[in-house]
Amino acid sequence: MEKYDLVVIGAGPSGYAAAMRAIDFKKKTLLVEKSRVGGAGVTNGALSSKTWWELSREAAAFRKNLRRYNIHAPSISYREIQSEVQKAVAERKDMLEEHMEIIRKSAAKYLDFKEGTARLISQNEIVISNGIKKEKVYADNIILATGSRPRYLPELPIDEKIVMTAHPSMKPSPSPRTSRSRTCRASA
Ligand SMILES: Cc1cc2nc3c(=O)[nH]c(=O)nc-3n(C[C@H](O)[C@H](O)[C@H](O)COP(=O)(O)OP(=O)(O)OC[C@H]3O[C@@H](n4cnc5c(N)ncnc54)[C@H](O)[C@@H]3O)c2cc1C
């Protein structure tokens, strides 16, 4: 069974930073991620929501200025904006993965990365499964950086069309006229 000084479960912003810091201290570290490196911060949280926000603000300001000069504003393609957001998310994710690859080459004995769902089976043992195989590892220390999930409120029905959660499977319906963001998340 492989042994590590530290296993970090979850490669979102906090897990990623924790793993990098542990390498600074020359700890043999394993980072485990079940979905995408970058977590909610990149995929369906801060980066994507603020890219939507910035692009919407730019588009609104552009249309307002054209109206001021009596110029007819061209229609804006929601699909194009959506693909800009996806591009920003993909760029950031690629950056993180490239950074991790560089670290894995330059400090190979300190950083290991595994894709899969980690589950604690004892105080120092973790099972990682990725659908193909199961692997047990040992860790002196474990950091749970598994983030949060949307919390459902009984008085607020969520249909994922008008009212959406930030769940990764969320697919925005075409061309909403306006949007508002409220965060309500529970620890996993
Ligand atoms: C819509 C929205 C907008 C936001 N806007 C902002 C903002 O503007 N500014 C800001 O600072 N913050 C913002 N946030 C909050 C920010 O995204 C989170 O605080 C941040 O992502 C938390 O990082 P984390 O690493 O703790 O968790 P996460 O980013 O959730 O990462 C956890 C990771 O753990 C993985 N994981 C979970 N369980 C397991 C397991 N058993 N095995 C392996 N991997 C596992 C998940 O796949 C995920 O990748 C926003 C969040 C949302 C939802």
The ligand as an ORCA input file, in Angstrom:
! r2SCAN-3c Opt
* xyz 0 1
  C     -22.215     30.401     -8.120
  C     -21.013     30.629     -7.235
  C     -20.326     31.830     -7.304
  C     -19.210     32.059     -6.500
  N     -18.558     33.259     -6.606
  C     -17.456     33.483     -5.849
  C     -16.720     34.708     -5.953
  O     -17.046     35.585     -6.730
  N     -15.625     34.860     -5.169
  C     -15.217     33.890     -4.310
  O     -14.209     34.091     -3.621
  N     -15.890     32.739     -4.198
  C     -16.992     32.499     -4.929
  N     -17.667     31.304     -4.804
  C     -17.226     30.336     -3.818
  C     -16.053     29.512     -4.323
  O     -16.323     28.917     -5.580
  C     -15.812     28.443     -3.266
  O     -15.605     29.082     -2.018
  C     -14.596     27.609     -3.589
  O     -14.738     26.951     -4.816
  C     -14.421     26.591     -2.474
  O     -13.273     25.852     -2.760
  P     -13.061     24.417     -2.171
  O     -11.742     23.947     -2.708
  O     -13.259     24.460     -0.709
  O     -14.273     23.530     -2.741
  P     -14.690     23.202     -4.226
  O     -14.289     24.269     -5.181
  O     -16.130     22.811     -4.155
  O     -13.815     21.911     -4.573
  C     -14.042     20.690     -3.945
  C     -13.517     19.604     -4.883
  O     -13.537     18.365     -4.197
  C     -13.921     17.350     -5.104
  N     -14.441     16.241     -4.302
  C     -15.541     16.245     -3.507
  N     -15.678     15.068     -2.892
  C     -14.637     14.284     -3.332
  C     -14.234     12.947     -3.054
  N     -14.917     12.158     -2.194
  N     -13.136     12.444     -3.677
  C     -12.425     13.232     -4.544
  N     -12.754     14.510     -4.843
  C     -13.846     15.026     -4.230
  C     -14.978     18.026     -5.978
  O     -15.127     17.353     -7.211
  C     -14.370     19.431     -6.136
  O     -13.536     19.518     -7.286
  C     -18.778     31.056     -5.595
  C     -19.464     29.836     -5.533
  C     -20.562     29.599     -6.337
  C     -21.283     28.286     -6.259
*
